[in-house]
Amino acid sequence: MSYELKDEKETGVKIFNLQSSIFNSFGFTLIELLISMTIGLIVLGSIFSSFTTQKKAFATQEMITEMEQNLRFAMEFITRDLRNAGYNPNIEAPLLMGTSVGIVPGTDSTVTTNITANSIRMLSDLNDDGDTADDNETVRYFLNGTDLRRNNNPMVQYITGLTFTYYNSSGATITVPITTAGATDLSNIRLIDVSITARTSREDPNYTSGGLDITGTDADGMCRTRTLTARIRTRNIGLRQTY
């Protein structure tokens, strides 16, 4: 771009126009700046909203994963112990009063555990030494609040339901509770249905129906729940009724 200068007055006008042209070529007006800032804020808001949503979804999924791991972990231990119940390779050293029954009510460390819909006690001679006093040979399961306990040790948390259903060889349900060690029904147990229900550690604000409300206020959401069930065969009970 070129400019023709004719006199001093015109020269001043031309110089002013030249400066204005340069300024407009490399800067922003106030309106342009405000528009740019507004667009930037909208973009940042969208990014933040997306990040917040993803963070909440991740936290929820993490709670669900923890809950499901608790269920699988507990069921794995209970299944193993039930399958070992009654194990006794030494026929000269019966587990209890001359019988091979491995599911037996009894008292351990001043705690009495009966065979009920919500508790169980199992015996096995895993090391073949003629008794059930060693580690993992006398096992009890019960709920203490929302803690599932194996013997008296907390196993997993946030368990809201533990149910045992006992069946004989004909598939008929065996009536519980059984409080006597010599009860005939103990040696007739062949199958046990185990049901465990767990909840998430915290309530989910986006889950407002069908869950477990632990705060008493539905508006803040509910805990998600899962139930895991298994039918377990007591493979050592009934193999040999008396030794």
N, C-alpha and C positions, 0 to 999 in steps of 0.2 A: 504494500500500500504506500502511496506517495502523496505528499501534500504540497500545494503551491502557495508560497508566502508572498503577498503583495504589499502589505504595509504593517505597521506595528500592531494596530488594532486587530487586523485580521490574523496576524501572526499569533496573538494571544488566544483567539478563538480556536485556531487550528491546533495549538499546543494542548489546550484543554480537551478538545475532542480526541487527541492522540492519547492522552493519559486515561481518559474514560474508556477508550477502546481497549487499552492494555489491561485495565482493572477488570473489565467485564469478561475478558478472555481467560483469566486465571483464577478467579474467585467465585464465591457463592453469594447470592442474595440471602437476606434473613429468611424469606419465605422458603427458599430452596433448602436452607439449613434445617428449618423446622420440619419440613416434609421428610427430609432424610432421617432426622432423629426419630420421628414418629414411626417410619417404616422399620428402622432399626429396633426400636422398642417392641414393636409387634413381633418381629422375628425372634428376638431374645425371649419374649414371653412365651412364644410357641415352643421354643427349645426347652425352656425351664419347665413348662407344663408337661411336655413329653418325658423329660427326665424324671420328674416327680411321679408320674404315672408308672413308669418303668421301675422306679425304686420301690414303690408300694407293691407292685406285682411281684417283684423279686422277693421282698420280705414275706409276702403271703405264701409264695411257693416254697420258700425256705422253711416256714412253719409246717406246711403240709408234708414236706419231705421228712422233717424231723419226726412228725407224728407217725408216718408210715414206717419209718425205721424202727421206732419204738415198738410198734405192733409186730413187725417181723422178728425183731430180736427176742421179744417175750415169747412169741409162739414157737420159735425155734428151740428155746430152752425147755419150755413146757413139754413139747413133743418128745424131745430127747429123754427127759426124765420119766415121762409116762411109758415110753418104750423100754426103759431100763427097769421099771418097777417090777419087783418080784425076781429079778435076776439073782440066781444063787447056784453057782456051779458045784458047791460043796454040799452034797446031799446028806452028809452027816451033821451039818450045822444048819438047821432050819432057821428061816428068818424070824418066824414068830410062832411060838407054841406049836410046833410040829406042822405048820402049814406053809405053803409057798406063796401065800397072799402078799402082794407088794403094795397094796393100797390099804392103809390101816390108820385109824384114828389113834391119837396118842399125845403124850406130853413131852415136850423138849424144852429144857431151860425154863421151866415153870409155865410155858405157854402150851395150852391144849388146843390141838387142831382136830376138828371132826371132819368127816367126809360129808360135805354139803354141796349145795349148788354154787357156792362162792368160795369154797376153800377145799384143799386137798393135801394129803400127806402120803408120801411114797417111800418105800424101803427097797434097797438093793444092796447086794454084797459085791461090789465092783472089783475088789482086789482079792476075793476068795480067801478071806481070813476068818470067816465064820461069824462075823458080826456086821452091824450096819452103823458103826460108830465113826467111821472115817469120813473124810470130806466127800460131799456129794452123794453119800449113801442114804442119808435121811433128809428128805427134801420136803418143804412145806411151801405152798403158794396161797397167798391171801392178799386182799386189798387193805391198805391203811390210808384212809382218805382217798387221794388220787395217786398214791404210790403203790405200785405192784411190788410185793416183797417176795423174795425167795429166801426161805428160812426167815431170819429177822433182818435181812439186808435189803435196802432199797434197790430195786432192779431198774425200773423205768418209771418216769413220772407222767402225769396227765392221763392216767387210765381211769375211766369212769365206769367201766363194767367188766366183770370177770365172771363167767358162767361155765359150770361143768354139768353135763347131762350124761348119765351113766346108763348103759344098756347091757342086757345079758345076751347069751348066744342066740336066743330067739328074736332078738330085736326089741324086746319089751323094756320099757324104762324101769330102772331100779329106783325105788323110793329112798329119798334122803330127807333128813340127815341120818347118818349112821354114826353112832357114838360108842359102840361096843366093838372092841378089837376082834372078838370071835364071831361076829355076825356072819351068817351064812351068805348074805348077799354080796359080801366083799369078794369072796372067791368066785362069784358068778359074773363079775364084771368082765366084759369082753371088748366093749367099745366105749369111748368117751368123746362126746362132742365138746370142744372147747371154743368159747366165744370171748373175744377181747374187744372192748370198745375204747378208743382213745380220742382225745380232743387236742386241738392246737393249744400252744402255750398262751396265746393271747387272742382276743376277739378281732375279727376282721370287720372294719367299718363298712365294707361293701357287701357283707354277707348278713342279711337282716331277716332271713327266714330259714327254717329247717335245721338250724344249728343249736348250739347250747349257749344259753345266756348266763354268764357267770357274774355279771355286774348288776343284774336286775333292771337294766335299761335297754330296751330293744333298739333305741335310736343309735347307740354307739356300735352296733353290729353284734355278731355272735361268733362263737368258736365253731370252726368246722370240725366234724367228727368222722371217724371211720370205724368200721367193725370188721374184724378178721375172724373167720371161723375155720375150724379144722376137725375132722373126725379121725381119731387116733385109736389104733388097735393095741390093746395091752397084750403084747405077744408072749410075755412070760407068765401071765396069770392063766391058770387052767391047764398048763402043760402037765403039771403033777400036783394034785390037790394035797397030798400028804407025803412026807418024806420018811 
